[in-house]
Amino acid sequence: MNDRSEYAIRRQVVRIHEETGSFKQALEEVNRSRGWLSKWLQRYRGQGFKGLRDRDRTPKRVWKKTSDRMV
């Protein structure tokens, strides 16, 4: 694949799947796994193209942080 961003690849494969209805044809285009395509199709169906963007992976809470009161 060229220098296309992951987001562009995801959009392309979703579009191909929507047009053809074929997992096989969509996967041949991007050379990814069936699980990968299933994940992005599920996000697309739930959130549209916004769901194809990367999510923030940083923790939302620090579990072992000392409370401000104790510091």
Secondary structure, 3 states (H helix, E strand, C coil): CCCCCHHHHHHHHHHHHHHHCCHHHHHHHHCCCHHHHHHHHHHHHHHHHHHHCCCCCCCCCCCCCCCCCCC
